[in-house]
Amino acid sequence: MKEITTSELQQQLESGATLNMIDVREADEVAEGMIEGAIHIPLGEIPDRMNELDASQPYIMICRSGGRSGRATEFLTGHGFDVTNMVGGMLEWSGEVK
């Protein structure tokens, strides 16, 4: 499984990179703040909503600690997507949130 650290992701965003990020936490968790530019698709909805994703684009999965995003990464990778898991999740995120 491909992984990216919170600091690596923050550096890419600060350098102006355009990234496709998906936050798989539940609604009450994302209400506390999401990384700017991320879209919210709860983990349980990934199988039904993966048709919203472009298989030609890479994605970064985000959750609270890295566990659920890891499961989403494995699932989507198994369906032919290029997916990277943000290890440490929002617990380790020190950047801004919206």
QUIKA-V151829 format. One record per residue. PSI is psi in whole degrees, -180 to 180 (none if undefined). D_LAST is the distance of its C-alpha to the last C-alpha in whole Angstrom. Layout:
psi;d_last
PSI;D_LAST
PSI;D_LAST
This chain:
psi;d_last
132;28
142;26
154;23
142;21
164;20
-39;16
-37;18
-43;19
-43;16
-41;14
-43;17
-43;18
-42;14
-26;15
1;18
9;17
142;18
116;17
147;16
104;16
137;14
123;14
117;13
13;16
170;15
164;16
-41;14
-29;14
-44;12
-21;9
-23;9
-9;8
138;5
159;5
133;6
129;6
-13;9
151;10
152;12
116;12
103;16
147;17
-45;20
-18;23
-8;22
-49;22
-39;26
-20;26
5;23
-15;24
-14;26
-12;22
151;22
112;24
-14;27
-3;27
146;24
150;22
151;19
126;17
138;17
140;14
-161;15
-46;15
-10;18
-11;20
-55;22
-38;21
-31;19
-41;23
-41;25
-39;22
-48;23
-43;27
-51;27
-36;26
-40;28
-19;31
18;30
8;30
154;27
101;26
141;23
138;22
131;20
106;18
144;20
-22;19
-163;16
-19;13
-31;15
-3;16
126;13
-2;13
-177;10
155;7
157;4
none;0
